[in-house]
């Protein structure tokens, strides 16, 4: 069984839930480019980084942030900005600029993981594709 979500749908979902505008783009089958428009009044600049799917185990997704400069600093900054906008315990910062995302902690996703054994996650040109089997 396969299910997919387009980048525009995912961007809208993130904007709605986290109140952050981002742009997502395909890099390769395990990597997408995330771009965030930074606006500090006098400074307007797009900040981009690659988000690499490292591993999916059950409902836990391990991602790695790869930015040209300061991946770990960027990750710490982003997490502090999102702290009050995401459920507590959803994201854990790991060594080497990695994030562990507990997808099962997302209210709408709990039911999915109860009924589907998710086996893989792919980045497609138009969005993300999840593979799994009914339990």
N, C-alpha and C positions, 0 to 999 in steps of 0.2 A: 504494500500500500504506500502511495506517495501523496503528499500534500505540499502545496507551495503558497508562498506569499510574495507579492511583488514588492520591489523596493519602495514605490510610492505608498502602498498600503502600510508597510512597516514604518516608513518615515512619518506618516500621519498618526499611526498608533503611538509612536514615541513622542511626538509633539503633544498628543492628547494626554498621555499618562505622565510623562516626565516634564512636560512644558518646555521642551528643548527642540529647536529646529536643527535638524542635521540632514545631510545628503549622503546617500549610500550609492556605491558603484562597484561593479564587478572588477576583480583583478584576476583571480583564477578560481578553480573549483573549491578551494578551502579559504580563500581570502577575499575580503571586500574592503573598499576604501571608504572611510568615514570622514566627512568634512563638516566642521562646526564653524559657523560664522561668529567670530569674536568681535564684539563691539564695545569698546571702552570709551565711547564718546569721541575722543580725538584720534583713536586708533581703531581702524576697521580692517580686519584681516581674516582670511579663511585659514583655519588650522586643520590639517589633514593627517591621518595615520591609517595604516593598514591594520585590520582586525582579522587575525588568523584563527581558524577553527583548529584546535589542537586535538581535542578528544571529547567524546560524548559518552558518558557512562550513566545509564538510567536517565534521571532527569537533571543531572549535573553536566554543565557545558563548560569546558576549559578553553579559554580564549587567550591569545597573546596579542598585545599591542605593539606594533612596530612603527615607530616614528623616526624621522631623520635625526632629530636631536631630543634628548631627554624623555624617552618613553616612560620611564618610571615616574618622573616629575609630572609629566602630562597626565598619567593615570591617577596619581594622587590628587591632582587638581580637579580632574573630572569627577572623581568619586566624592570629593568634598562638595562640589557644586550640586551633585545629584542626591546627596545624603538625605535631605528632607523630602525628596520627590519620589523616592522608591521605597518599597517595603523593606523593613529592617531584616537583615540576614539574606537578602536576595543575592548580593554580590560580595564575594570575598577577594581581597587583593592577595595575590600569591607572589612568590619570588620571580625574578626575571621578567617583569612587566606582564605578568599573567593575571587573569581574572577567572574565578570560579563562579559561574552563574547558576544558582539553584532554580531552574525553570519551574520545578514543582511547587515553588513558593508563590508563584503568580496564580492568583485566584482562578482565572479562566483556564489555566493550564493543568491544574490539579486533576480535573476530570479526564483530560486527555491522557495523562500518564497512568491513570488508573485502568484505562481501557486499551491503551496502545503501548506496545514495547517499541520505543523509538530506537532505531539502530544506527542511523546516520543523518548527517546534515550537510548539504552541499550548497555552494554559492553558484547560482546560474547567472547568465547575462542579465536576466530581468528580475531576479530576486533570489529567495532562499527556497530550497526544497528539503523536506523532511521525509525520511524513509522509516517505515516501521511495520509491525504486524499486530493484528488484534490479539489480545490475550485470551 
